[in-house]
Amino acid sequence: MKRLQRLLDDSYAAAGPYLRSVIAAERRLDAEGVVAEMGTLRVMALATTTSDGERLQITVHGRAAEVFPAEDRGLESFLIGAYGREAWESRRSAHSWARIDPHRMITYRDR
């Protein structure tokens, strides 16, 4: 959580004046808020809404690296837990998977 919070703080500090004017400090998500919003695995979109209709944005800039869950038992176990064994074995295990190593992450929540 400390590493994620540092990434969020450093990214916001490096943002230009326009971005900081659009995403006021009080509308940022902290590390705990990002984790709570992400919950289990989801497809990350640049902008979406929460279940309550609030606008939510989590923008990640980084480098993607292909991963192979069959070669990482911990990752495979996590994905089976997230999607269920039947979905994993019938279709999800055949998907391509990637991890994003973030360089910047900006968050916004319309409260």
Helices and strands as residue ranges (DSSP letters): H 2-14, H 17-22, G 25-27, H 31-38, E 48-49, E 55-67, G 69-71, H 73-83, H 85-90, G 92-94, E 97-109
